[in-house]
Amino acid sequence: MKQVRTPTQPKKKTPDRPASNPRPPRASKVTPAPPPQVPSAPPSPAPAPAGPGFAELGLSPALLGVLKRMGFLKPTDIQRELIPHALKRRDCLGQAKTGTGKTAAFALPMIELLQEAAGLQALVLVPTRELAAQVDENVQKFAADHPLRTALILGGKGMKQQISALRRGVEIVIGTPGRVLDLMGRKELDLSKIRLAVLDEVDRMLDIGFRDDIRRILRTIKHAHQTIFVSATLDDEIRTLARTFMHEPVEVNVSSDKLTVESVVQTYAPVEQNQKFDALVGFLKHENPTLAIVFTRTKHTARRVADRLRRLHFKCMEIHGDLMQSKREKVLASFRKQHINVLVATDLASRGLDVMEISHILNYDIPEDTASYVHRVGRTARMGNVGYAVTFVTSEQGELLTDVEKLINKELPRMDAPWVPAGPPVLKPPPLSQDAEGNERSGGPARLTEAAHRCNVLDSLGIKPVARTLGSRFRTARKFRR
């Protein structure tokens, strides 16, 4: 990015220059050197050296050959830590930053452990159709030298084709919970003999209401089996689910104290609501991104922003939940082939969109769910590449910005660029004070803080209160979308 302020690195100590006499200076005498010049973007990482990185994990020569042909030379942190436990058939709970190879972390041991022509043995559940298609594509590539068959089970596609694939016989089923339950109800999908169950992006599945569906699906597995949960974020609700359906799981957390990768340059721009579109146009013209995703909060905003961008001759399309599955696939194919370079999307595209060339992420609307920020930003800087993420924040959204900074454990610097309009500063809430017992509390009225904790039973189950307006109580049910 062309104008991004980054914090300077800490000063390093370097030894004094040697004096004119031949005797070397004392090692204890050091003087601090001036801070080095930090570029606006982190340097690109060096290519991973070739070596037996994957071989040390216990993978077979056939799978190692596939990885070598695909260019996988060195495992990522989540792959290095999770694969050995998975190969031992241990239940695993894995957390890693978005874009660090979590799919390979569970797909590689799954391919090693399954038997050929032994019927359905593995189930992979994912939250969205796009992620399901992405996982299916990756599994087929990894299993190129293994005669394992997969079935992609998701909505928006013809059910007859999916039923035919199941009747022909497959070893792996990859799908979304809704369609999986549908086929189970039709007696076309039998999970009683599953040996491996994988939940990818489990936090997102719980967020969008698949909690009960997941429990129903996992309870139907009667055979002794292995369970793997992987996600970018883990909370108490996910751990409670793991304790219910796992036996002494191994928890692997390689995201340390930060949920976003360091190679993403993250900033925010103070932009008022009526200035957002003009700021977006200035951003696209000034940065000239290779591929950019513009995230909006609603489908209506996505349609409106994309339509206005096309009128200004930007190569742009939108993707959201109201599009038919075939239309979604065409949009994503055009984006991957760079027929368009701007994709306006809702959080639908924050999961399962793995395009290495995405250079810029712009949060047109800051997400109310802070976990969504992590997954939005994770669409760039994939597998060590450098990326940029900018978030538009109005003067009233300082609290949302603070929540994001708390989650990622990083303070976002304000962006200074020619396209950023002049406006009032973003007001962040005051820091939390402490009560007599040392617990943090906000400085507002007690009734506002007590409302979120008025029910201990719901808190123990991890169910958070949902903000509702008076008008939401009188809205009619949304009609079925064809």
Residue pairs with C-beta under 8 A, 6 or more apart in sequence:
1 40
1 41
1 265
1 267
1 287
1 360
1 388
2 40
2 286
2 287
2 417
3 40
3 415
3 416
3 417
3 418
4 40
4 41
4 265
4 267
4 388
4 413
4 415
5 40
5 267
5 413
5 414
5 415
5 416
6 38
6 39
6 40
6 265
6 413
7 38
7 413
8 35
8 36
8 38
9 35
9 36
9 38
10 35
11 32
11 33
11 34
11 35
12 32
12 33
12 36
13 30
13 31
13 32
13 33
14 30
14 31
14 33
15 25
15 27
15 29
15 30
16 25
16 29
16 30
16 31
18 24
18 25
19 25
40 265
41 265
41 386
41 388
42 262
42 263
42 265
42 386
44 384
44 385
44 386
45 263
45 384
48 73
48 74
49 73
49 74
50 73
51 73
51 74
53 73
53 74
53 75
53 80
54 63
54 64
54 67
54 72
54 74
54 75
55 64
57 75
57 79
57 80
57 83
57 84
57 87
58 83
58 84
58 87
59 67
59 83
59 87
59 108
59 112
60 112
62 145
62 146
63 108
63 111
63 112
63 142
63 145
63 146
65 145
66 141
66 142
66 143
66 144
66 145
67 108
67 142
70 141
70 142
72 104
75 83
75 101
76 96
76 100
76 101
76 105
76 383
77 96
77 100
77 254
78 94
78 96
78 100
78 101
78 102
78 105
78 230
78 252
78 254
79 101
79 104
79 105
79 108
81 94
81 252
81 254
82 92
82 94
82 105
82 106
82 228
82 230
82 252
83 105
83 108
83 109
85 92
85 250
85 252
86 92
86 105
86 106
86 109
86 110
86 113
86 226
86 228
87 109
87 112
87 113
89 113
89 226
90 226
90 248
90 249
90 250
91 226
91 227
91 228
91 242
91 246
91 247
91 248
91 249
91 250
92 106
92 227
92 228
92 229
92 230
92 249
92 250
92 251
92 252
93 228
93 229
93 234
93 238
93 239
93 242
93 246
93 249
93 250
93 251
93 252
94 102
94 105
94 106
94 228
94 229
94 230
94 231
94 251
94 252
94 253
95 230
95 231
95 232
95 233
95 234
95 251
95 252
95 253
95 254
95 255
96 102
96 105
96 230
96 232
96 252
96 253
96 254
96 255
97 232
97 254
97 255
97 258
97 259
97 260
97 261
97 374
97 378
98 232
98 259
98 260
98 261
98 374
98 375
98 377
98 378
98 379
99 261
99 354
99 378
99 379
99 380
99 381
99 382
99 383
100 254
100 261
100 383
101 383
102 200
102 230
102 232
103 134
103 135
103 138
103 200
104 138
104 142
105 230
106 124
106 198
106 200
106 228
106 230
107 135
107 138
107 139
107 142
108 142
110 122
110 124
110 139
110 172
110 196
110 198
111 139
111 142
111 143
111 146
111 148
113 195
113 196
113 226
114 121
114 122
114 148
114 171
114 172
114 195
114 196
115 121
115 171
116 146
116 147
116 148
116 171
117 147
117 169
117 171
118 171
119 169
119 171
119 193
120 166
120 169
120 170
120 171
120 172
120 173
120 189
120 190
120 191
120 193
120 194
121 171
121 172
121 193
121 194
121 195
121 196
122 171
122 172
122 173
122 194
122 195
122 196
122 197
122 198
123 172
123 173
123 180
123 191
123 194
123 196
123 197
123 198
123 217
123 221
124 135
124 139
124 172
124 173
124 174
124 175
124 198
124 200
125 175
125 176
125 177
125 180
125 197
125 198
125 199
125 200
125 205
125 214
125 217
126 132
126 135
126 174
126 175
126 176
126 200
126 201
126 205
126 351
126 352
127 176
127 200
127 201
127 204
127 205
127 208
127 210
127 351
128 176
128 204
128 348
128 351
128 352
129 154
129 155
129 156
129 176
129 325
129 328
129 352
130 328
130 332
130 348
130 349
130 351
130 352
130 353
131 200
131 201
131 351
131 352
132 152
132 153
132 154
132 174
132 175
132 176
132 352
133 152
133 154
133 329
133 352
134 352
134 353
134 354
135 174
135 200
135 352
136 150
136 152
136 174
139 150
139 172
139 174
140 150
143 150
148 171
148 172
149 168
149 169
149 170
149 171
149 172
150 170
150 171
150 172
150 173
150 174
151 162
151 165
151 166
151 170
151 172
151 173
151 174
151 175
152 162
152 165
152 174
152 175
153 162
153 166
153 173
153 174
153 175
153 176
153 179
153 180
153 183
153 189
154 175
154 176
154 179
154 325
155 176
155 178
155 179
155 325
156 324
156 325
156 326
156 328
157 325
159 179
159 182
159 183
162 179
162 183
163 183
163 186
163 188
166 173
166 183
166 188
166 189
167 188
173 180
173 189
177 205
177 210
177 213
177 214
177 217
178 210
178 213
180 189
180 217
181 213
181 216
181 217
183 189
184 190
184 191
184 217
184 220
191 217
191 220
191 221
192 220
192 221
192 222
192 223
193 222
193 223
194 221
194 223
194 225
195 223
195 224
195 225
195 226
196 225
196 226
196 227
196 228
197 218
197 221
197 225
197 226
197 227
197 228
198 227
198 228
198 229
198 230
199 205
199 214
199 227
199 228
199 229
199 230
200 230
200 231
201 230
201 231
201 232
201 351
201 375
202 214
202 229
202 230
202 231
202 238
202 241
203 231
203 232
203 233
203 234
203 235
203 238
203 371
204 231
204 351
204 371
204 375
205 211
205 214
206 214
206 237
206 238
206 241
207 369
207 371
211 241
214 241
215 241
215 244
218 227
218 245
227 242
227 245
227 246
227 249
229 238
229 241
229 242
229 246
229 249
231 238
232 255
232 259
232 371
232 374
232 375
232 378
233 259
233 371
233 374
234 253
235 462
236 462
237 461
237 462
240 461
240 462
242 249
257 409
258 408
258 409
258 410
259 374
259 407
259 408
259 409
260 266
260 374
260 377
260 378
260 408
260 410
261 378
261 381
263 381
263 384
263 385
263 386
263 387
264 377
264 380
264 381
264 386
264 387
264 388
264 389
265 386
265 387
265 388
265 389
266 377
266 389
266 391
266 408
266 410
266 412
267 388
267 389
267 390
267 391
267 412
267 413
267 414
267 415
268 390
268 391
268 392
268 393
268 401
268 412
268 413
268 414
268 415
268 426
269 279
269 390
269 391
269 392
269 393
269 414
269 415
269 417
269 420
270 393
270 394
270 395
270 414
270 420
270 423
270 424
270 425
270 426
271 279
271 392
271 393
271 394
271 420
271 421
271 423
272 394
272 395
272 421
272 423
272 424
273 394
275 421
275 423
276 364
276 392
277 305
277 308
278 421
279 392
279 419
279 420
279 421
280 294
280 305
280 309
280 362
280 364
280 392
281 309
281 312
281 419
282 417
282 418
282 419
282 420
283 362
283 390
283 417
283 419
284 292
284 309
284 314
284 342
285 419
286 417
286 418
286 419
287 360
287 388
289 341
289 342
289 359
289 360
289 388
290 338
290 341
290 357
290 358
290 359
290 360
291 335
291 338
291 341
291 343
291 355
291 357
291 358
291 359
291 360
292 341
292 342
292 343
292 358
292 359
292 360
292 361
292 362
293 342
293 343
293 344
293 345
293 349
293 353
293 358
293 360
293 361
293 362
293 376
293 379
293 380
294 305
294 342
294 343
294 344
294 345
294 362
294 364
295 345
295 346
295 347
295 349
295 350
295 361
295 362
295 363
295 364
295 365
295 367
295 376
296 302
296 305
296 344
296 345
296 346
296 364
296 365
297 346
297 365
297 367
297 368
298 346
298 365
299 320
299 321
299 322
299 346
301 364
301 365
302 318
302 319
302 320
302 344
302 345
302 346
303 318
303 320
305 318
305 344
305 364
306 316
306 317
306 318
306 344
309 316
309 342
309 344
310 316
314 342
315 339
315 340
315 341
315 342
316 340
316 341
316 342
316 343
316 344
317 331
317 334
317 335
317 340
317 342
317 343
317 344
318 331
318 343
318 344
318 345
319 328
319 331
319 332
319 343
319 344
319 345
319 346
319 348
319 349
320 345
320 346
320 348
321 346
321 348
321 481
322 481
323 331
331 343
332 353
334 340
335 343
335 355
336 355
338 357
343 349
344 364
347 367
347 372
347 375
347 376
349 379
350 372
350 375
350 376
350 378
350 379
351 375
353 379
354 382
355 379
355 382
356 382
356 383
356 385
358 379
358 380
358 382
358 387
359 380
359 387
359 388
360 380
360 387
360 388
360 389
360 390
361 376
361 377
361 379
361 380
361 387
361 388
361 389
361 390
362 389
362 390
362 391
362 392
363 373
363 376
363 389
363 390
363 391
363 392
364 392
365 392
366 373
366 391
366 392
366 393
366 397
366 400
366 401
366 404
367 373
367 376
367 400
367 404
368 400
370 400
370 403
370 404
370 406
370 407
371 407
373 391
373 404
373 407
373 408
374 407
374 408
376 389
377 387
377 389
380 387
380 388
380 389
381 387
390 415
391 401
391 404
391 412
393 400
393 401
393 426
394 426
395 423
395 424
395 425
395 426
395 427
396 427
397 426
398 426
398 427
398 428
398 429
399 428
399 429
401 412
401 426
401 428
402 428
402 429
404 412
405 411
405 412
429 442
430 442
430 443
432 440
432 441
432 442
432 443
433 440
433 441
433 442
433 443
434 440
434 441
435 441
441 449
442 448
442 449
451 465
452 464
452 465
453 459
454 465
458 464
458 465
